[in-house]
Amino acid sequence: MNEPEIDRRLLEILVCPVTKGPLEWRPQTRELISRQAGLAFPVRDGVPIMLPDEARTLDE
């Protein structure tokens, strides 16, 4: 089954809701990563969930 990709145009305009910094797409985990905030925002059915309460803390 193909996993939904995030639209590249959407990725260009989305920013982290905490830091307003850039996000990077991680297709393996289907998350948008904010390195500045140390958070990973889930993408469900192709829809980014940009709520800080829904994000997980990066373990890296």
N, CA, C and O atoms as a GROMACS GRO file, in nm:
protein
  240
    1MET      N    1   0.084  -0.118   0.000
    1MET     CA    2   0.000   0.000   0.000
    1MET      C    3   0.088   0.124   0.000
    1MET      O    4   0.182   0.132   0.078
    2ASN      N    5   0.059   0.219  -0.086
    2ASN     CA    6   0.134   0.343  -0.091
    2ASN      C    7   0.095   0.435   0.023
    2ASN      O    8  -0.023   0.457   0.049
    3GLU      N    9   0.196   0.487   0.090
    3GLU     CA   10   0.172   0.585   0.196
    3GLU      C   11   0.153   0.721   0.130
    3GLU      O   12   0.221   0.754   0.033
    4PRO      N   13   0.061   0.801   0.183
    4PRO     CA   14   0.042   0.934   0.124
    4PRO      C   15   0.166   1.020   0.146
    4PRO      O   16   0.223   1.023   0.255
    5GLU      N   17   0.205   1.088   0.042
    5GLU     CA   18   0.316   1.183   0.050
    5GLU      C   19   0.258   1.318   0.086
    5GLU      O   20   0.139   1.344   0.065
    6ILE      N   21   0.342   1.404   0.138
    6ILE     CA   22   0.298   1.540   0.166
    6ILE      C   23   0.326   1.624   0.041
    6ILE      O   24   0.429   1.608  -0.023
    7ASP      N   25   0.235   1.712   0.008
    7ASP     CA   26   0.250   1.799  -0.107
    7ASP      C   27   0.370   1.891  -0.085
    7ASP      O   28   0.378   1.961   0.016
    8ARG      N   29   0.463   1.892  -0.179
    8ARG     CA   30   0.585   1.974  -0.167
    8ARG      C   31   0.553   2.123  -0.155
    8ARG      O   32   0.624   2.196  -0.085
    9ARG      N   33   0.448   2.168  -0.221
    9ARG     CA   34   0.410   2.310  -0.210
    9ARG      C   35   0.364   2.342  -0.069
    9ARG      O   36   0.394   2.449  -0.016
   10LEU      N   37   0.293   2.248  -0.008
   10LEU     CA   38   0.250   2.266   0.130
   10LEU      C   39   0.370   2.270   0.224
   10LEU      O   40   0.376   2.352   0.315
   11LEU      N   41   0.466   2.183   0.201
   11LEU     CA   42   0.586   2.179   0.283
   11LEU      C   43   0.664   2.310   0.275
   11LEU      O   44   0.726   2.352   0.373
   12GLU      N   45   0.661   2.375   0.160
   12GLU     CA   46   0.731   2.502   0.143
   12GLU      C   47   0.670   2.615   0.225
   12GLU      O   48   0.740   2.707   0.266
   13ILE      N   49   0.539   2.609   0.252
   13ILE     CA   50   0.475   2.719   0.324
   13ILE      C   51   0.449   2.690   0.471
   13ILE      O   52   0.429   2.782   0.550
   14LEU      N   53   0.451   2.562   0.510
   14LEU     CA   54   0.429   2.529   0.650
   14LEU      C   55   0.551   2.564   0.734
   14LEU      O   56   0.664   2.549   0.688
   15VAL      N   57   0.528   2.611   0.855
   15VAL     CA   58   0.635   2.634   0.951
   15VAL      C   59   0.596   2.571   1.084
   15VAL      O   60   0.479   2.539   1.107
   16CYS      N   61   0.693   2.554   1.169
   16CYS     CA   62   0.667   2.502   1.302
   16CYS      C   63   0.579   2.600   1.379
   16CYS      O   64   0.610   2.719   1.382
   17PRO      N   65   0.472   2.554   1.440
   17PRO     CA   66   0.384   2.645   1.514
   17PRO      C   67   0.448   2.697   1.643
   17PRO      O   68   0.400   2.794   1.701
   18VAL      N   69   0.555   2.635   1.688
   18VAL     CA   70   0.622   2.677   1.812
   18VAL      C   71   0.730   2.780   1.783
   18VAL      O   72   0.735   2.885   1.847
   19THR      N   73   0.818   2.749   1.685
   19THR     CA   74   0.934   2.836   1.658
   19THR      C   75   0.920   2.920   1.532
   19THR      O   76   0.997   3.014   1.511
   20LYS      N   77   0.822   2.888   1.449
   20LYS     CA   78   0.804   2.951   1.317
   20LYS      C   79   0.920   2.918   1.223
   20LYS      O   80   0.939   2.984   1.120
   21GLY      N   81   0.997   2.816   1.258
   21GLY     CA   82   1.110   2.772   1.177
   21GLY      C   83   1.069   2.669   1.074
   21GLY      O   84   0.953   2.629   1.068
   22PRO      N   85   1.165   2.625   0.991
   22PRO     CA   86   1.136   2.530   0.883
   22PRO      C   87   1.106   2.391   0.936
   22PRO      O   88   1.143   2.354   1.048
   23LEU      N   89   1.037   2.315   0.852
   23LEU     CA   90   1.004   2.176   0.882
   23LEU      C   91   1.064   2.087   0.774
   23LEU      O   92   1.080   2.130   0.660
   24GLU      N   93   1.097   1.966   0.810
   24GLU     CA   94   1.142   1.870   0.709
   24GLU      C   95   1.053   1.747   0.716
   24GLU      O   96   1.008   1.705   0.823
   25TRP      N   97   1.028   1.690   0.600
   25TRP     CA   98   0.940   1.572   0.587
   25TRP      C   99   1.022   1.447   0.608
   25TRP      O  100   1.128   1.430   0.547
   26ARG      N  101   0.974   1.359   0.694
   26ARG     CA  102   1.038   1.230   0.719
   26ARG      C  103   0.939   1.121   0.678
   26ARG      O  104   0.853   1.083   0.758
   27PRO      N  105   0.951   1.070   0.554
   27PRO     CA  106   0.852   0.974   0.504
   27PRO      C  107   0.850   0.841   0.580
   27PRO      O  108   0.746   0.775   0.586
   28GLN      N  109   0.962   0.800   0.638
   28GLN     CA  110   0.967   0.672   0.709
   28GLN      C  111   0.869   0.670   0.826
   28GLN      O  112   0.805   0.569   0.853
   29THR      N  113   0.857   0.784   0.896
   29THR     CA  114   0.770   0.792   1.013
   29THR      C  115   0.644   0.873   0.985
   29THR      O  116   0.558   0.886   1.072
   30ARG      N  117   0.634   0.929   0.864
   30ARG     CA  118   0.520   1.014   0.823
   30ARG      C  119   0.502   1.129   0.923
   30ARG      O  120   0.395   1.149   0.980
   31GLU      N  121   0.613   1.203   0.943
   31GLU     CA  122   0.612   1.315   1.036
   31GLU      C  123   0.682   1.435   0.974
   31GLU      O  124   0.768   1.421   0.887
   32LEU      N  125   0.641   1.552   1.020
   32LEU     CA  126   0.711   1.676   0.989
   32LEU      C  127   0.798   1.709   1.110
   32LEU      O  128   0.749   1.716   1.223
   33ILE      N  129   0.926   1.730   1.085
   33ILE     CA  130   1.023   1.748   1.192
   33ILE      C  131   1.061   1.894   1.205
   33ILE      O  132   1.094   1.961   1.106
   34SER      N  133   1.056   1.943   1.328
   34SER     CA  134   1.109   2.076   1.361
   34SER      C  135   1.233   2.053   1.446
   34SER      O  136   1.223   2.020   1.565
   35ARG      N  137   1.350   2.070   1.386
   35ARG     CA  138   1.474   2.050   1.461
   35ARG      C  139   1.490   2.157   1.568
   35ARG      O  140   1.540   2.130   1.677
   36GLN      N  141   1.447   2.280   1.537
   36GLN     CA  142   1.459   2.389   1.635
   36GLN      C  143   1.379   2.361   1.761
   36GLN      O  144   1.427   2.386   1.872
   37ALA      N  145   1.260   2.310   1.746
   37ALA     CA  146   1.174   2.282   1.862
   37ALA      C  147   1.197   2.142   1.919
   37ALA      O  148   1.157   2.113   2.032
   38GLY      N  149   1.263   2.055   1.840
   38GLY     CA  150   1.283   1.918   1.885
   38GLY      C  151   1.153   1.839   1.887
   38GLY      O  152   1.133   1.753   1.972
   39LEU      N  153   1.065   1.870   1.789
   39LEU     CA  154   0.934   1.806   1.784
   39LEU      C  155   0.910   1.740   1.650
   39LEU      O  156   0.964   1.782   1.547
   40ALA      N  157   0.828   1.636   1.651
   40ALA     CA  158   0.784   1.567   1.530
   40ALA      C  159   0.632   1.572   1.524
   40ALA      O  160   0.565   1.521   1.613
   41PHE      N  161   0.579   1.635   1.420
   41PHE     CA  162   0.435   1.650   1.403
   41PHE      C  163   0.384   1.540   1.310
   41PHE      O  164   0.439   1.522   1.201
   42PRO      N  165   0.281   1.467   1.350
   42PRO     CA  166   0.231   1.357   1.267
   42PRO      C  167   0.157   1.408   1.143
   42PRO      O  168   0.100   1.517   1.142
   43VAL      N  169   0.159   1.324   1.040
   43VAL     CA  170   0.079   1.349   0.920
   43VAL      C  171  -0.013   1.229   0.907
   43VAL      O  172   0.032   1.116   0.889
   44ARG      N  173  -0.143   1.254   0.916
   44ARG     CA  174  -0.243   1.147   0.910
   44ARG      C  175  -0.328   1.163   0.785
   44ARG      O  176  -0.390   1.267   0.764
   45ASP      N  177  -0.330   1.060   0.703
   45ASP     CA  178  -0.405   1.062   0.577
   45ASP      C  179  -0.368   1.183   0.492
   45ASP      O  180  -0.453   1.243   0.427
   46GLY      N  181  -0.239   1.219   0.494
   46GLY     CA  182  -0.190   1.331   0.414
   46GLY      C  183  -0.214   1.467   0.476
   46GLY      O  184  -0.182   1.568   0.414
   47VAL      N  185  -0.271   1.472   0.596
   47VAL     CA  186  -0.302   1.599   0.662
   47VAL      C  187  -0.206   1.621   0.779
   47VAL      O  188  -0.204   1.542   0.873
   48PRO      N  189  -0.125   1.729   0.775
   48PRO     CA  190  -0.035   1.757   0.887
   48PRO      C  191  -0.114   1.799   1.011
   48PRO      O  192  -0.203   1.884   1.003
   49ILE      N  193  -0.082   1.740   1.123
   49ILE     CA  194  -0.145   1.774   1.251
   49ILE      C  195  -0.046   1.865   1.324
   49ILE      O  196   0.048   1.818   1.388
   50MET      N  197  -0.068   1.996   1.313
   50MET     CA  198   0.029   2.094   1.360
   50MET      C  199   0.000   2.145   1.501
   50MET      O  200   0.030   2.260   1.532
   51LEU      N  201  -0.057   2.063   1.584
   51LEU     CA  202  -0.086   2.099   1.722
   51LEU      C  203   0.030   2.054   1.810
   51LEU      O  204   0.066   1.936   1.810
   52PRO      N  205   0.090   2.145   1.886
   52PRO     CA  206   0.202   2.106   1.973
   52PRO      C  207   0.167   1.991   2.068
   52PRO      O  208   0.253   1.909   2.099
   53ASP      N  209   0.044   1.985   2.114
   53ASP     CA  210   0.002   1.876   2.203
   53ASP      C  211   0.001   1.739   2.133
   53ASP      O  212   0.009   1.636   2.200
   54GLU      N  213  -0.009   1.738   2.000
   54GLU     CA  214  -0.010   1.613   1.924
   54GLU      C  215   0.130   1.571   1.880
   54GLU      O  216   0.150   1.458   1.834
   55ALA      N  217   0.228   1.660   1.894
   55ALA     CA  218   0.365   1.631   1.850
   55ALA      C  219   0.436   1.544   1.954
   55ALA      O  220   0.403   1.546   2.073
   56ARG      N  221   0.534   1.469   1.905
   56ARG     CA  222   0.617   1.393   1.998
   56ARG      C  223   0.754   1.460   2.005
   56ARG      O  224   0.798   1.524   1.910
   57THR      N  225   0.820   1.444   2.119
   57THR     CA  226   0.954   1.498   2.137
   57THR      C  227   1.053   1.409   2.065
   57THR      O  228   1.045   1.286   2.073
   58LEU      N  229   1.148   1.471   1.994
   58LEU     CA  230   1.250   1.394   1.924
   58LEU      C  231   1.347   1.333   2.025
   58LEU      O  232   1.387   1.397   2.121
   59ASP      N  233   1.383   1.209   2.000
   59ASP     CA  234   1.474   1.137   2.089
   59ASP      C  235   1.619   1.154   2.049
   59ASP      O  236   1.710   1.111   2.120
   60GLU      N  237   1.641   1.216   1.934
   60GLU     CA  238   1.775   1.223   1.875
   60GLU      C  239   1.868   1.313   1.954
   60GLU      O  240   1.984   1.329   1.917
   0.00000   0.00000   0.00000
